[in-house]
Amino acid sequence: MTGQVLSEVSAIVAPEREGEFVAAYRALVGGPLPDGVLRTELLSGRDGRWRIQTLWRDRAALEAMRRGPEGPAAPRLFREVGAEPELALFDVEARGAAPHSPA
């Protein structure tokens, strides 16, 4: 077990609000990220469902962010475009990566 945690916040975003949502996410990740964030990604699906997946160093880092004065950003971004977010948390049990090949 790695101790890392993946948070996934998802919701269906109305097509007319998608551009606003993507811009808000880009602005968010353009600034400093909370301590403990290893990576974050914005994903879109064919059914209008969007996901923000964030890999955290550990559960303590995730909980520290959640207790912070600003609170969790991902649910807030969804709510700002009128979408009701759903949260799922996953413990990272194992990982793998493709070998890096020089260009």
Secondary structure, 3 states (H helix, E strand, C coil): CCCCEEEEEEEECCHHHHHHHHHHHHHHHHCCCCCCEEEEEEEECCCCEEEEEEEECCHHHHHHHHHCCCCCHHHHHHHHCCCCCEEEEEECCCCCCCCCCCC
